[in-house]
């Protein structure tokens, strides 16, 4: 048998200019999700009815947002 050794090559870091747009996009999605989970109810509601509230109801309790 022959013995082979894996020698990893050096990698270059990803430039900030390539990561920044995706980080901003992910941050906006997280803010939107937190709004719908935490504040989409009552006076601040964007949609009438309680469909969004009922859809994210368990998530509200899991994350510690009071709702009733």
NORHU-V821881 format. One line per field, one symbol per residue. ss: DSSP state (~ for helix, > for strand, _ for the rest). phi: phi as a letter, one per 30 degrees, with the letter a starting at -180 (. if undefined). A space follows every 50 residues. Layout:
BEGIN
ss = ???
phi = ???
END
This chain:
BEGIN
ss = _______________~~~~~~~~~~~~~~~~~~~~~~~___~~~______ ~~~~~_~~~~~~~_____
phi = .cccbdcdddccdddedddedddddddddddddddddcbdaidcddcdic ddeddceddddddiddba
END
